[in-house]
Amino acid sequence: MSKLFEKFKHSIDVTTPDADELTHGSHPNIAYIILYARNLLTAAAAILFVCSFFFDNLYNILKAVGYFCGAMAYLFELLLLTDCFKKKVPHEEMFMVYCLGPLYLLMGLNYILH
């Protein structure tokens, strides 16, 4: 059990943002919070997707909330990449964020309305 806990702790440490890496932007404190929130939302989305396989009666709700968490994570990624809209980033680099963020919103709405 101890090795499993150590692996879990290491996984958390790896995904925890390093404050020193984010001090170069215009908003270093906000960037740290946004990165941390993005990682939490991504983890929440993954957990909700896995849980949806085990709860048939909550399948659509868990998937919808998971997709909304994913969409919020992409919004936070957009804020990080553009330094809260202060920096212009080429569209080629932003293609995934522009496509998958709204797509996650549409998929979440589909699970709510379905």
C-alpha distances in whole Angstrom, upper triangle without the diagonal:
4,6,5,6,9,10,11,12,14,15,17,18,20,22,23,26,28,31,33,33,35,37,40,41,43,41,38,36,37,35,32,32,33,30,27,29,29,25,24,27,26,22,24,26,23,21,24,25,22,23,26,26,24,27,30,32,31,31,34,33,29,31,33,31,29,32,34,30,31,35,34,32,35,37,35,35,38,39,37,39,42,41,42,45,47,46,48,45,47,46,45,42,42,42,39,38,42,41,38,38,41,39,36,39,41,38,36,40,40,37,39,42,41
4,5,5,6,9,10,10,12,14,15,16,18,20,21,25,26,28,30,31,33,35,38,39,41,39,36,34,35,34,30,30,32,29,26,28,28,25,24,27,26,22,24,27,24,22,26,27,24,25,28,28,27,29,33,35,33,33,36,34,31,32,35,32,30,33,34,31,31,35,34,31,34,37,34,34,38,38,36,38,41,40,41,44,45,45,46,44,46,46,45,41,41,42,39,38,42,41,38,38,41,40,37,39,42,39,38,41,42,39,40,44,43
4,5,5,6,9,10,10,12,14,15,16,19,20,23,24,28,29,29,31,34,36,38,40,38,35,34,34,33,29,30,31,28,25,27,27,24,23,26,25,21,24,26,23,21,25,26,23,24,28,27,26,29,33,35,33,32,35,34,30,31,34,32,29,32,33,30,30,34,33,30,33,35,33,32,36,37,34,36,39,38,40,43,44,43,45,42,44,44,42,39,39,40,36,36,40,39,36,36,40,38,35,38,40,38,37,40,41,38,40,43,42
4,5,5,6,9,10,11,12,14,15,17,18,22,24,27,29,29,30,33,36,36,39,37,34,32,33,31,28,28,29,26,23,25,25,21,21,23,22,18,20,22,19,18,21,22,19,20,24,23,23,25,29,31,29,29,31,30,27,28,30,28,26,29,30,27,27,31,30,27,30,33,31,30,34,34,32,34,37,37,38,41,42,41,43,40,42,41,40,37,37,37,34,34,37,37,33,33,36,35,32,35,37,34,33,37,37,34,36,40,39
4,5,5,6,9,10,11,12,14,16,16,20,22,25,27,27,28,31,34,35,37,34,31,30,30,29,26,26,27,24,21,23,23,20,19,22,21,17,19,22,19,18,21,23,20,21,25,25,24,26,30,31,29,29,31,30,27,28,30,28,25,28,29,26,26,30,29,26,29,31,29,29,33,33,31,33,36,35,36,39,40,40,42,40,41,41,40,37,36,37,34,33,37,37,33,33,36,35,32,34,37,34,33,37,37,35,36,39,39
4,5,5,6,9,10,10,12,14,15,19,20,23,24,25,27,29,32,33,36,33,30,29,30,28,25,25,26,23,21,23,23,20,19,23,21,18,21,23,21,20,23,24,22,23,27,27,27,29,32,34,32,32,34,33,29,30,32,30,27,30,31,27,27,31,30,27,29,32,29,29,32,32,30,32,35,34,35,38,39,39,41,38,40,40,39,36,36,37,33,33,37,37,33,33,37,36,33,35,38,36,34,38,39,36,38,41,41
4,5,5,6,9,10,11,13,14,18,19,22,24,24,26,29,31,32,35,32,29,29,29,27,24,24,25,22,20,22,22,18,18,21,19,16,19,21,18,17,21,22,20,21,25,24,24,27,30,32,30,29,31,30,27,27,30,28,25,27,28,25,25,28,27,24,27,29,27,26,30,31,28,30,33,32,34,36,38,37,38,36,38,37,36,33,33,34,30,30,34,34,30,31,34,33,30,33,35,33,32,36,36,34,36,39,38
4,5,5,6,9,10,11,12,16,18,21,23,23,24,27,30,30,33,30,28,26,27,25,22,22,22,20,17,19,19,15,15,18,16,13,15,18,15,14,18,19,17,19,22,22,22,24,28,30,27,26,29,27,24,24,27,24,22,24,25,22,22,25,25,22,25,27,25,24,28,28,26,28,31,31,31,34,36,35,37,35,36,36,35,32,31,32,29,28,32,32,28,28,32,31,28,30,33,30,29,33,33,31,33,36,36
4,5,5,6,9,10,11,14,16,19,21,21,22,25,28,29,31,28,25,24,25,23,20,20,21,19,16,18,19,15,15,18,17,14,17,19,18,17,20,22,20,21,25,25,25,27,31,32,30,29,31,29,26,27,29,26,23,26,27,23,23,26,25,22,25,27,24,24,28,28,25,27,31,29,30,34,35,34,36,34,36,36,35,32,32,33,30,29,33,33,30,29,33,32,29,31,34,32,31,34,36,33,35,38,38
4,5,5,6,9,10,13,14,17,19,19,21,24,26,27,30,28,25,24,25,23,19,20,21,18,16,19,18,15,16,19,17,15,18,20,18,18,22,23,21,23,26,27,27,29,32,34,31,31,32,31,27,28,30,27,24,26,27,24,23,26,25,22,24,27,24,23,27,27,24,26,29,28,30,33,34,33,35,32,34,35,33,30,30,31,28,28,32,32,29,29,32,32,29,32,34,32,31,35,36,34,36,39,39
4,5,5,6,9,12,14,17,19,19,20,23,25,26,29,27,24,23,23,21,18,19,19,16,14,16,16,12,13,16,14,11,15,16,14,15,18,19,18,20,23,23,24,26,29,31,28,27,29,28,24,24,26,24,21,23,24,20,20,23,22,19,21,23,21,20,24,24,22,24,27,26,28,30,32,31,32,30,32,32,30,27,27,28,25,24,28,28,25,25,29,28,25,28,31,29,28,31,32,30,32,35,35
4,5,5,6,10,12,15,17,17,18,21,24,24,27,24,21,20,20,19,16,16,16,14,11,13,14,10,10,14,13,10,13,16,14,14,18,19,18,20,23,24,24,26,29,31,28,27,28,27,23,24,25,22,20,22,22,19,19,22,20,17,20,22,19,19,23,23,20,22,26,25,25,29,30,30,31,29,31,31,31,27,27,28,25,24,28,28,25,24,28,28,25,27,30,28,27,30,32,30,31,35,35
4,6,5,8,10,13,15,15,16,19,21,23,25,23,20,19,20,18,15,16,17,14,12,15,15,12,13,16,15,13,17,19,18,18,21,23,22,24,27,28,28,30,33,34,31,31,32,30,27,27,28,26,23,25,25,21,21,24,22,19,21,23,20,20,23,23,20,22,25,24,25,28,29,29,31,29,31,32,31,27,27,29,26,25,29,30,27,26,30,30,27,29,32,31,30,33,35,33,34,38,38
4,6,8,9,13,14,13,15,18,20,21,24,22,19,19,20,17,15,16,16,13,12,15,14,11,13,16,14,13,16,18,17,18,21,22,21,23,26,27,28,30,33,34,31,30,31,30,26,26,28,25,22,24,24,21,20,22,21,18,20,22,19,18,21,21,18,20,23,22,24,27,28,27,28,26,28,29,28,24,24,26,23,23,26,27,24,24,28,28,26,28,31,29,29,32,34,32,34,37,37
4,6,9,12,14,13,14,18,19,20,22,20,18,17,17,15,12,13,13,10,8,11,10,7,9,12,11,10,13,15,14,15,18,19,19,21,24,25,26,28,30,32,28,27,28,27,23,23,24,22,19,20,21,17,16,19,17,14,16,18,15,14,18,18,16,17,21,20,21,24,25,25,26,24,26,26,26,22,22,24,21,20,23,24,21,21,25,25,22,24,27,26,25,29,30,29,30,34,34
4,7,9,12,12,12,15,18,18,21,18,15,14,15,13,10,11,12,9,7,10,10,8,9,13,12,12,14,17,16,17,20,21,22,23,26,27,28,30,33,33,30,29,30,28,25,25,26,23,21,22,22,18,18,20,18,15,17,19,15,15,19,18,15,18,20,19,20,23,24,24,26,25,27,28,27,24,23,25,23,21,25,26,23,22,26,27,24,26,29,28,27,30,32,31,32,35,36
4,6,9,8,8,12,14,14,17,15,12,12,12,10,7,9,10,7,6,10,10,9,11,14,14,14,17,18,18,20,22,24,24,26,28,30,31,32,35,36,32,31,32,30,27,27,27,24,22,23,22,19,18,20,18,14,16,17,14,13,16,15,12,15,17,16,17,20,21,21,23,22,24,25,25,21,21,24,21,20,23,25,23,22,25,26,24,26,29,29,27,31,33,32,33,36,37
4,5,6,7,10,12,14,16,15,11,11,13,11,8,11,12,9,10,13,14,12,15,17,17,18,20,22,22,23,26,27,28,29,32,33,35,36,39,39,36,35,35,33,31,30,31,28,26,26,26,22,22,23,21,18,20,20,16,16,19,17,14,16,18,16,18,21,21,21,24,23,25,27,27,23,23,26,24,22,26,28,26,25,28,30,27,29,33,32,31,34,36,35,36,40,41
4,5,5,7,10,11,14,12,8,8,11,9,6,9,11,10,10,14,15,14,16,19,19,20,22,24,24,26,28,29,30,32,34,36,37,38,41,41,38,37,37,35,32,32,32,29,27,28,27,23,23,24,21,19,20,20,16,16,19,16,13,16,18,15,17,20,20,20,23,22,25,27,27,24,24,27,25,23,26,29,27,26,29,31,29,30,33,33,32,35,37,37,37,40,42
4,5,6,8,11,14,13,9,10,13,11,9,13,15,13,14,17,18,17,19,22,22,23,25,27,27,29,31,32,33,35,37,39,40,41,44,44,41,40,40,38,35,35,35,32,30,31,30,26,26,27,24,21,23,23,19,18,20,18,15,17,18,16,18,21,20,20,23,22,25,27,27,24,24,27,26,25,28,30,29,28,31,33,31,32,36,36,35,38,40,40,40,43,45
4,6,7,9,13,12,9,11,13,10,9,13,13,11,13,16,16,15,18,20,20,21,24,25,25,27,30,30,31,33,35,37,39,40,42,43,39,38,38,36,34,33,33,31,28,28,28,25,24,24,22,19,20,20,17,15,17,16,12,13,15,13,16,19,18,17,20,19,22,24,24,20,21,24,23,21,25,27,26,25,28,30,28,30,33,33,33,36,38,37,38,41,43
4,6,6,9,8,5,8,9,6,6,10,11,9,11,14,14,15,17,19,19,21,23,24,25,27,29,30,31,33,35,37,38,39,41,42,38,37,37,35,33,32,31,29,27,27,26,23,22,22,20,17,18,18,14,13,15,13,10,11,13,10,13,16,15,15,18,17,20,22,23,19,19,23,22,20,23,25,24,23,26,28,27,28,31,32,31,34,36,36,37,39,41
4,6,8,8,5,8,10,8,9,12,13,12,14,17,17,18,20,22,23,24,26,28,29,30,32,33,35,36,38,40,42,42,45,45,42,41,40,38,36,35,35,32,31,30,29,26,26,26,23,21,21,20,17,17,18,15,12,14,15,11,14,17,15,15,18,19,22,24,25,22,22,26,25,23,26,28,28,26,29,31,30,31,35,35,34,37,39,39,40,42,44
4,7,8,7,10,12,10,11,15,15,14,17,19,19,20,23,24,24,26,28,29,30,32,34,35,36,38,39,42,43,44,46,47,43,42,41,39,37,36,36,33,32,31,30,27,26,26,24,22,21,21,18,17,17,15,12,13,13,10,13,15,13,13,16,16,20,22,23,20,20,24,24,22,24,28,27,26,29,31,30,31,34,35,35,37,40,40,40,43,45
4,5,6,9,10,8,10,13,13,13,16,17,17,19,21,22,23,25,27,27,29,31,32,33,35,37,38,40,42,43,45,45,41,40,39,37,35,34,33,31,30,29,27,25,24,23,21,19,19,18,15,14,14,12,9,10,10,7,9,11,9,10,13,14,17,20,21,18,18,22,22,20,22,25,25,23,26,29,28,28,32,33,32,34,37,37,38,40,42
4,6,9,9,9,12,14,13,14,17,18,18,21,23,23,24,27,28,29,31,33,34,35,37,38,39,42,44,44,46,46,42,41,40,38,36,35,34,32,31,30,28,26,25,24,22,20,20,18,16,16,15,12,11,12,10,7,8,10,8,9,13,15,19,21,23,20,20,23,24,21,23,26,26,24,26,29,29,29,32,34,33,35,37,38,38,40,43
4,6,5,6,9,10,10,12,14,15,16,18,20,21,22,24,25,26,28,30,31,32,34,36,37,39,41,41,43,43,39,39,37,35,33,33,32,29,28,28,25,23,23,22,19,18,18,16,13,14,14,11,10,12,11,7,8,11,10,11,15,16,20,22,24,21,20,24,23,20,22,26,25,23,25,28,27,27,30,32,31,32,35,36,36,38,40
4,6,5,6,9,10,11,12,14,15,17,19,20,21,23,24,26,27,29,30,32,33,35,36,39,40,40,43,43,39,38,38,35,33,33,32,29,28,28,26,23,23,23,20,18,19,18,14,15,15,12,10,13,13,9,11,14,13,14,17,18,22,24,25,22,21,25,24,21,24,27,26,24,27,29,28,28,32,33,31,34,36,36,37,39,41
4,5,5,6,9,10,11,12,14,16,17,18,20,22,23,24,26,27,29,31,32,33,35,37,38,39,41,41,37,37,36,34,32,32,31,28,27,27,25,22,23,22,19,18,19,17,14,15,16,13,12,15,15,11,12,15,15,17,20,21,24,26,27,24,23,26,25,22,25,28,26,24,27,29,27,28,31,32,31,33,36,35,35,38,40
4,5,5,6,9,10,10,12,14,15,16,18,20,21,22,24,26,26,28,30,31,32,35,36,36,39,38,35,34,33,31,29,29,28,25,24,24,22,19,20,19,16,15,16,14,11,13,13,10,9,13,13,9,9,13,13,15,18,19,22,23,25,22,20,24,23,20,22,25,23,21,23,26,24,24,28,29,27,29,32,32,32,35,37
4,5,5,6,8,10,10,12,14,15,16,18,20,21,22,24,25,27,29,30,31,34,35,36,38,38,34,33,32,30,28,28,27,24,23,23,21,18,18,18,15,13,14,13,9,10,11,8,6,10,10,8,8,12,12,13,16,16,20,21,22,19,18,21,20,17,20,22,21,19,22,24,23,23,27,28,26,29,31,31,32,34,36
4,5,5,6,9,10,11,12,14,15,17,18,20,21,23,24,26,27,29,30,33,34,34,37,37,33,33,32,30,28,28,27,24,23,23,21,18,18,19,16,14,15,15,11,12,14,11,9,13,14,11,12,16,16,17,20,19,23,24,25,21,20,23,22,19,22,24,23,21,24,26,24,25,28,28,27,30,32,32,32,35,37
4,5,5,6,9,10,11,12,14,15,16,18,20,21,22,24,26,27,28,31,32,32,35,34,31,30,30,27,25,25,25,21,21,21,19,16,17,17,14,12,15,13,10,12,14,11,10,14,15,13,12,16,17,18,21,21,24,25,26,22,21,24,22,19,22,24,22,20,22,25,22,23,26,27,25,27,30,29,29,33,34
4,5,5,6,9,10,10,12,14,15,16,18,20,21,22,24,25,27,29,31,31,33,33,29,29,28,25,23,23,22,19,18,18,16,14,14,14,11,9,11,10,6,8,10,8,7,11,12,10,10,13,15,16,18,18,21,21,23,19,17,20,18,15,18,20,18,16,19,21,19,19,23,23,22,24,27,27,27,30,32
4,5,5,6,9,10,11,12,14,15,17,18,20,21,23,24,26,28,30,30,32,33,29,28,28,26,23,23,22,20,18,18,17,14,14,14,12,9,11,11,7,8,11,9,7,10,13,11,12,15,17,17,19,18,21,21,22,18,17,19,17,15,18,20,18,16,19,21,19,20,24,24,22,25,28,27,28,31,32
4,5,5,6,9,10,11,12,14,16,17,18,20,21,22,24,27,28,28,31,31,28,27,27,25,22,22,22,19,17,18,17,14,14,15,12,10,13,13,10,11,14,13,11,14,16,15,15,18,20,20,23,22,24,25,25,21,20,22,20,18,21,22,20,18,21,23,20,21,25,24,23,26,28,27,27,31,32
4,5,5,6,8,10,10,12,14,15,16,18,20,21,22,25,26,26,29,29,25,24,24,22,19,19,19,16,15,15,14,10,11,12,9,8,11,11,8,10,13,12,11,14,16,15,14,18,20,21,23,22,24,24,25,22,20,22,19,16,19,21,18,16,19,20,17,18,22,21,19,22,25,24,24,27,29
4,5,5,6,9,10,11,12,14,15,17,19,20,21,24,25,26,28,28,24,23,23,21,19,18,18,15,13,13,12,9,9,10,8,5,8,8,6,7,10,10,9,12,15,14,14,17,19,19,21,19,21,21,21,18,16,18,15,13,16,17,15,13,16,17,15,16,19,19,18,21,23,22,23,26,27
4,5,5,6,9,10,11,12,14,15,17,18,20,22,24,24,27,28,24,23,23,21,18,18,18,16,13,14,14,10,10,12,11,7,10,12,9,10,13,13,12,14,17,17,17,20,22,22,23,21,24,23,23,20,18,20,17,15,18,19,16,15,19,19,16,18,21,20,19,22,24,23,24,28,28
4,5,5,6,9,10,10,12,14,15,16,18,21,22,22,25,25,22,21,21,19,16,17,17,14,12,14,13,9,10,13,10,8,12,13,11,12,16,16,15,17,20,19,19,22,24,24,26,24,27,26,26,23,21,23,20,17,20,21,18,16,19,20,17,18,21,20,18,21,23,22,23,26,27
4,5,5,6,9,10,10,12,14,15,16,19,20,21,23,23,19,19,18,16,14,14,13,10,9,10,9,5,7,9,7,6,9,11,9,11,14,14,14,17,19,19,18,21,23,24,25,23,25,24,25,22,19,20,17,15,18,18,15,13,16,16,13,14,17,16,14,18,20,18,19,22,23
4,5,5,6,9,10,11,13,14,15,18,19,20,22,23,20,18,18,17,14,13,14,12,9,10,10,7,6,9,9,6,9,11,11,11,14,15,15,16,19,20,19,22,24,24,25,23,24,23,23,20,18,19,15,14,17,17,13,12,16,15,12,14,17,16,15,18,20,18,20,23,24
4,5,5,6,9,10,11,12,14,16,18,19,21,22,19,18,18,17,14,14,15,12,10,12,12,9,9,13,12,10,13,15,14,14,18,18,18,20,23,23,22,25,27,27,28,26,28,27,26,23,22,22,19,18,21,20,17,16,19,19,15,17,20,18,17,20,22,20,21,24,25
4,5,5,6,9,10,10,12,15,16,16,19,19,16,15,16,14,10,11,12,9,7,10,10,7,8,12,11,10,13,15,14,15,19,19,19,21,24,24,23,26,28,29,30,28,29,28,28,25,23,24,20,18,21,21,17,16,18,18,14,16,18,16,14,18,19,17,18,22,22
4,5,5,6,9,10,11,13,15,15,17,18,15,13,13,12,9,8,10,7,4,7,8,6,6,9,10,9,12,14,14,15,17,19,19,21,23,24,23,25,28,28,28,26,28,26,26,23,21,21,17,16,19,18,14,13,15,15,11,13,15,13,11,15,16,14,16,19,19
4,5,5,6,9,10,12,14,15,17,19,15,14,15,14,10,10,12,11,7,9,12,9,9,12,13,12,14,17,17,17,20,21,21,22,25,26,25,27,30,30,30,28,29,27,26,24,22,22,18,18,20,19,15,15,18,16,13,16,18,15,14,18,18,16,18,21,21
4,5,5,6,9,10,11,13,15,17,14,13,14,13,9,10,13,11,8,11,13,11,11,15,15,14,17,19,19,19,22,24,23,25,28,28,28,30,33,33,33,31,32,31,30,28,26,26,22,21,24,23,19,18,21,19,16,18,20,17,15,19,20,17,18,22,21
4,5,5,6,9,10,10,13,14,10,9,11,9,6,7,9,7,5,9,11,9,10,14,14,14,17,19,19,20,23,24,24,26,28,29,28,30,33,33,34,31,33,31,30,28,26,26,22,21,23,22,18,17,19,18,14,15,17,14,12,16,16,13,15,18,18
4,5,5,7,10,10,12,14,11,9,10,10,7,6,9,9,6,9,11,11,11,14,15,15,17,19,20,20,23,25,25,26,29,30,29,30,34,33,33,31,32,29,29,27,25,24,20,20,22,20,16,17,18,16,13,15,16,13,12,15,15,12,15,18,17
4,5,6,8,10,12,14,12,10,12,13,9,9,13,12,10,12,15,14,14,17,18,18,20,22,23,23,26,27,27,28,31,32,32,33,36,36,36,34,34,32,31,29,28,27,23,23,25,23,20,20,22,20,16,19,20,16,16,19,18,15,18,21,19
4,5,5,7,10,11,9,8,11,11,7,9,12,11,10,13,15,14,15,18,19,19,21,24,24,25,27,29,29,30,33,34,33,35,38,38,38,36,37,35,34,32,30,29,26,25,27,26,22,22,23,21,18,19,21,17,16,19,18,15,17,20,19
4,5,5,7,9,7,5,8,8,6,6,10,10,9,12,14,14,15,18,19,19,21,23,24,25,27,29,29,31,33,34,33,35,38,38,38,36,36,34,34,32,30,29,25,25,26,24,21,21,22,19,16,18,18,15,13,16,15,12,14,17,15
4,6,7,10,9,7,10,12,9,9,13,14,12,15,18,17,18,20,22,22,24,26,27,27,30,32,32,33,36,37,36,38,41,40,40,38,38,36,35,33,32,30,27,27,28,26,22,23,24,21,19,20,21,17,16,19,18,14,17,19,17
4,6,9,9,8,12,13,10,12,15,15,14,17,20,19,20,23,24,24,26,29,29,30,32,34,34,35,38,39,38,40,43,43,43,41,41,39,38,36,35,33,30,30,31,29,26,26,27,25,22,23,23,20,19,21,20,17,18,21,19
4,6,5,6,10,10,9,11,14,14,14,17,19,19,20,22,24,24,26,28,29,30,32,34,34,36,38,39,38,40,43,43,43,41,42,39,39,37,35,34,30,30,31,29,26,26,26,24,21,22,22,19,17,19,18,15,16,18,17
4,5,5,8,10,10,11,14,15,15,17,19,20,21,23,25,26,27,29,30,31,33,35,36,37,40,41,39,41,44,44,44,42,42,40,39,38,36,34,31,31,32,29,26,26,26,24,21,22,22,18,17,18,17,13,15,17,14
4,6,8,9,10,12,13,14,16,18,19,20,22,23,25,26,28,29,31,32,34,35,36,38,40,41,39,41,44,45,45,43,43,41,41,39,37,35,32,31,32,30,27,27,26,24,22,22,21,19,17,18,17,13,13,15,13
4,6,5,6,8,10,11,12,14,15,16,18,20,21,22,24,26,27,28,30,32,33,34,36,37,35,37,40,41,41,39,40,37,38,36,33,32,29,28,29,27,24,23,23,22,19,19,19,16,14,15,15,11,11,14,13
4,6,5,6,9,10,11,12,14,15,16,18,20,21,23,24,26,27,29,30,31,33,35,36,34,36,39,39,39,37,38,35,35,34,31,30,26,26,27,25,21,21,21,19,16,17,17,13,12,14,13,9,10,13,11
4,6,5,6,9,10,11,12,14,15,16,18,20,21,23,24,25,27,29,30,31,33,34,33,34,37,38,37,35,36,33,33,32,29,28,25,24,25,22,19,19,19,17,14,14,14,11,9,10,9,5,7,9,8
4,5,5,6,8,10,11,12,14,15,17,18,20,21,23,24,26,27,29,30,32,33,31,32,36,36,36,35,36,33,34,32,29,28,25,24,25,23,20,19,18,17,14,14,14,12,9,10,11,7,7,10,10
4,5,5,6,9,10,10,12,14,15,16,18,20,21,22,24,26,27,28,30,31,30,31,35,35,35,33,34,32,32,30,28,27,24,22,24,22,19,18,18,17,13,14,15,12,10,12,12,9,10,13,13
4,6,5,6,9,10,10,12,14,15,16,18,20,21,23,24,25,27,29,30,29,30,33,33,33,31,32,29,29,28,25,24,21,20,21,19,16,15,15,14,10,11,12,9,7,10,10,7,9,12,11
4,5,5,6,9,10,11,12,14,15,17,18,20,21,23,24,26,27,28,27,28,31,32,32,30,31,28,28,27,24,23,20,19,19,18,15,14,13,12,9,9,9,7,4,7,8,5,6,10,10
4,5,5,6,9,10,11,12,14,15,16,18,20,21,22,24,26,27,25,26,30,30,31,29,30,28,29,27,24,24,20,19,20,19,16,14,14,14,10,10,12,10,7,9,11,9,9,13,14
4,5,5,6,9,10,11,12,14,15,16,18,20,21,22,25,25,24,26,29,29,29,28,29,26,27,25,22,21,18,17,18,17,14,12,14,13,9,10,12,10,8,11,12,10,11,15,15
4,5,5,6,9,10,11,12,14,15,16,19,20,21,23,24,23,24,27,27,27,25,26,23,24,22,19,18,15,14,15,14,10,9,10,9,5,7,9,7,5,9,10,9,11,14,14
4,5,5,6,9,10,10,12,14,15,17,18,20,21,22,20,22,25,26,26,24,26,23,24,23,19,19,16,14,15,14,11,9,10,10,7,6,9,9,6,9,11,11,11,14,15
4,5,5,6,9,10,11,12,14,15,16,18,20,21,19,21,24,25,25,24,25,23,24,22,19,19,16,14,16,16,12,10,12,12,9,9,12,12,9,12,15,14,14,17,19
4,5,5,6,9,10,10,12,14,15,16,18,20,19,20,23,23,23,21,22,20,21,19,16,16,13,11,13,12,9,7,10,10,6,8,11,10,9,13,14,14,15,18,19
4,5,5,6,9,10,11,13,14,15,17,18,17,18,21,21,21,20,21,18,19,18,14,14,12,9,10,10,8,5,7,8,5,6,9,10,9,11,14,14,15,17,19
4,5,5,6,9,10,11,12,14,15,16,14,16,19,20,21,19,21,20,21,19,15,16,14,11,12,13,11,8,10,12,9,9,13,13,12,14,17,17,17,20,21
4,5,5,6,9,10,10,12,14,15,14,16,19,19,20,18,20,19,19,17,14,15,12,10,12,13,10,8,11,13,10,11,15,15,14,16,19,18,19,22,23
4,5,5,6,9,10,10,12,14,13,14,17,17,17,15,17,15,16,13,10,11,9,6,8,10,8,5,9,10,9,10,13,14,14,16,18,19,20,22,24
4,5,5,6,9,10,11,12,10,11,15,15,16,15,17,15,17,15,11,13,11,8,9,11,10,7,9,12,11,11,14,16,15,17,19,20,20,23,25
4,5,5,6,9,10,10,9,11,14,15,16,15,17,17,18,15,13,15,13,10,12,14,13,10,13,15,14,14,18,18,17,20,22,23,23,26,27
4,5,5,6,9,10,10,11,14,13,14,12,15,14,15,12,10,12,10,7,10,13,11,10,13,15,14,15,18,19,19,21,23,24,24,27,28
4,5,5,6,8,8,8,11,11,11,10,12,12,13,11,8,11,10,7,8,11,11,9,12,14,14,15,18,19,19,21,23,24,25,27,29
4,6,5,6,5,6,9,10,11,11,14,14,16,13,11,14,14,10,12,15,15,12,15,18,17,17,20,22,21,23,26,26,27,29,31
4,6,5,6,9,10,10,12,11,14,15,16,13,11,15,14,11,14,17,16,14,17,19,19,19,23,24,23,25,28,28,29,31,33
4,6,8,8,10,8,9,7,10,11,13,9,8,12,12,10,12,15,15,14,17,19,19,20,23,24,24,26,28,29,30,32,34
4,5,5,6,5,6,6,10,11,13,11,9,13,14,11,12,16,17,15,17,20,20,21,24,25,25,27,29,30,31,33,35
4,5,5,6,9,10,13,15,17,14,13,17,17,14,16,19,19,17,20,23,22,23,26,27,27,29,31,32,32,35,37
4,6,8,10,11,15,16,18,16,14,17,18,14,15,19,19,16,18,22,21,21,24,26,25,26,29,30,30,32,35
4,6,7,9,13,13,16,15,13,16,17,14,14,18,19,16,18,21,21,21,24,26,26,27,29,31,31,33,35
4,7,10,13,15,18,16,15,18,20,17,17,21,22,20,22,25,25,25,28,30,29,31,33,35,35,36,39
4,6,10,12,15,13,12,16,18,15,16,20,21,19,21,24,25,25,28,29,30,31,33,35,35,37,39
4,7,9,12,11,10,14,16,14,14,18,20,19,20,23,24,24,26,28,29,30,32,34,35,36,38
4,6,8,7,7,10,13,12,12,15,17,17,18,21,22,23,25,26,27,29,31,32,33,35,36
4,5,6,7,9,12,12,12,14,17,17,19,20,22,23,25,26,28,29,31,33,34,35,36
4,5,5,6,9,10,9,11,14,14,16,17,19,20,21,23,25,26,27,29,31,32,33
4,6,5,9,10,10,11,14,15,17,18,20,21,22,24,26,27,28,30,32,33,34
4,6,8,8,10,12,13,14,16,17,19,21,22,23,25,27,28,29,31,32,33
4,6,5,6,9,10,11,13,14,16,17,19,20,22,23,25,26,28,29,30
4,6,5,6,8,10,12,12,14,16,17,18,20,22,23,24,26,27,28
4,5,5,6,8,10,10,12,14,15,16,18,20,20,22,24,25,26
4,6,6,6,8,10,10,12,14,15,16,18,20,21,23,24,25
4,6,6,7,9,11,12,13,15,16,18,19,21,22,23,25
4,6,6,6,9,11,11,12,15,16,17,19,20,21,22
4,6,5,6,9,10,10,12,14,15,16,18,20,20
4,5,5,7,9,10,11,13,14,16,17,19,20
4,5,5,6,9,10,11,12,14,15,17,18
4,5,5,6,9,10,10,12,14,15,16
4,5,5,6,9,10,11,12,14,15
4,5,5,6,9,10,11,12,14
4,5,5,6,9,10,10,12
4,5,5,6,9,10,10
4,5,5,6,9,10
4,5,5,6,8
4,5,5,6
4,6,5
4,6
4
